[in-house]
């Protein structure tokens, strides 16, 4: 009948259709998402550091674990660049310069924290190991942001034999000076994380989010 003829005609028409372009939606992840992840990791490390610092300062004992202890920084070989830079000067740097400074600082902090491995109680070693893993992730994440923005990766920190600085003249630091180094390491790290969170928060507002593009692909039946 007529119905069968119409059905046969439609089947023949479909079989002889040319290849039709199909829409394939692909998401190209830009630097915006990488910056957001780095910002989130920075805030997470800030939270982690509060617990780690309290545990480690209690391990160092008085006066390092006293709330009002705020000694001057000694003019010694430093394991981590100082974060006490004028804010206006810091903000006047290019994005590339700030990212490179963050990368170098956290790379050196990571080396110093790993040198503390084996100290303290089992709980302290566990928290220190977990924090180092997270900090390693931050270093890699900053490298990813720099790569996505087209910035070259800065050279890493110079190796320090034994993981501990020495006093001028090459003598090994005494116990109090070593504790002072550890105290300032945590203090500077706290300031770096606070400032880095602000850096990445500003940077993510400057960089557009991930772009969704439509790609046409010819597919045959």
N, C-alpha and C positions, 0 to 999 in steps of 0.2 A: 504494500500500500504506500500511500504518500509518506507516512511516518518513517517507514523503513528506508525509503529513498533519501529523505532528509538526513537521517542518521548516517547513511553510507557516504553522503556528500561531505558532511562535517568531518568524518574520520579521514577521508582522503585529503581534505584541506589542511587538517592539522599535521598530517604526515609530510606534507610538502611545504610546510612553513620554513623559511630560512632561519638560521640561528639567530636567536633573540638576545639582545644584551641584557644581562641581569645585574641588578644593583647589589654590590657587595660593600657593606659598611665596615670600614676598618678604622680603628682608633690609633692614631700616631701619638705616642706619649712624648710630650715635649718636656722642657725643663721645669715647667710649673709643678707637675706632680712630684718630680724629684726633689724640688725645693720644699714642697709641703711635707714629704716624708722626712727630710732632714730636720725640718723645724720640729716635727712631732718627736723625733728621736732625741733632739736636744732637750726638749721639755721633760721627756722621760728620764734622761740622765740627770737632770736637775733633781728630780724626785728621788732617784736612786742614791745620789750623792748625799742627801740629807741623812739617810740611814747609815751609809758607809762611813761618813765623816764622824758621826757620833760614836760608832763602834770603834773606829780606829783611834780617835782621840782618847777614848777611855783606855784603850790598850797602851797608848803612850803615857798616860797618867798625868798627874799634876806637874806643872801648871797648865799643860797643853789642853786639858779637858775642862778648864775653868772658863765660864762664859765671858768674863771680862778680860781674858788674856789676849793682848794685842801687841806683840813685840815689834820693834822695827825690823825691817828686812835687812839681813846681813849682806855685806858686799862680798859675797862668795860666788863661786861658779854656780850658775843657775841651771837647773834641769829643765825649766819651762820658762818661756818668755813671759815677762810681766804683763798682766792684763790691765794694769793701772795706767792707761793711756787717756789723755784728755779726750772727752767725748766728741767735741767739735772737730778735733784733729782726726779722730777715728772716722767720723761720718764724712769728712772731706776726702777720704781715700776712695779710689775707684772700687767697684764691686769685685774686680779681679784681685786687687791688692788685699781687700778684707778677707776674701775666700782663701787666698794663699796664706795669709797670716793665721787664719783658723786651722787650716790643714797642717801647717808646720807645728803650731802649738799643741794640737791634740796628738800628733804623731810623737812628739817629745814626751808629753804627759803619759801616753800609753807605754812608752819604753820605761819610764820611771816607775809607774805602777806595777809593771810586770817584774821589776827588780825587787819589789816588796814581797814577792811570792814566797811562801813558807813561813811568814811571820804570824804571830798571834794565835788565837784559838781556831778551831775548825770552822766555827761560824764566820769569823773574820775572813779566813782564807776563801770560804765559799762565796761570800759577798764580794770580795775583791776580784775573784775569778769571773763572777757574773758581770761585774761592772766593766772589767777589761774587755769582755766579749762585746758588750754594748758599745763601749768606746771605740773598739775596732770597727764596728758597724758604722759609727758616726764618721770616722776617718774615710772609709770607703764611700759613704754617702756624699760627703763633701767632694771627694774626687769625682763622683758621678755628676754632681751639679756643675763642677768646673768643666767637665768634658762636654756636657749638654749645652753649655753656654759658649763653647769654643775657646776656653781658656787653657793654657798649658799648665800641667801639674808641676808644682815647685819641687825642688830637690828635697829629699827627706833629711831628718836630723842626723848629724854626725854621730857615729857610734861612741858610746862611753864604756870603756872596759870596766867590768865589774858592776856596772849599773849605778854607781854612786860617785858623786863629785868628790874632789879632794880639796883640801885647804891650799891657799897660796903657799908655794914651796914644795908641794907634792905630798905633804903629810896626810895621813888618813884622818877624817873628822872624828872627834870624840863622840860619845854617845849622845850628849845633849845637843851638839850641833847637827847630828844626823836626825834627831827628833825634830829639830827646828826646820830642817829641810823638808821633812815629811809634812809638818804643819803648814808650811808655806805652799807646798805642792797642792794640798787640798784647798787652801784658801784661794790661790790663784785659779785653780780649776773651777771653783764656784763662780768666780767673777767672769771667767771666760764663757761658761755655759749661759750665764745670765745675759751677757752681751751678745752671744751668738744667737740666742733665741730672738732677740730684737733685730739682729741683722737679717735673719732668714724670714722673719715676719714682714720686714720692709721689702725684702727682695721678692717675695711671692706676690706682693701687690704690684710690683713693676713688671713681672713676667706674666704673660697671658696663660690661662689654663690649657690643658691638653686640647688639641684641635681634632675634631672629628671630620674626616674627609670621606667622600663618596667616590668609589672607583668603579668604572664600568668594565665589566668583563663579558666577553662574548662566549656564550655557552650554547652548545647544540643539544637538541633533544635526542 
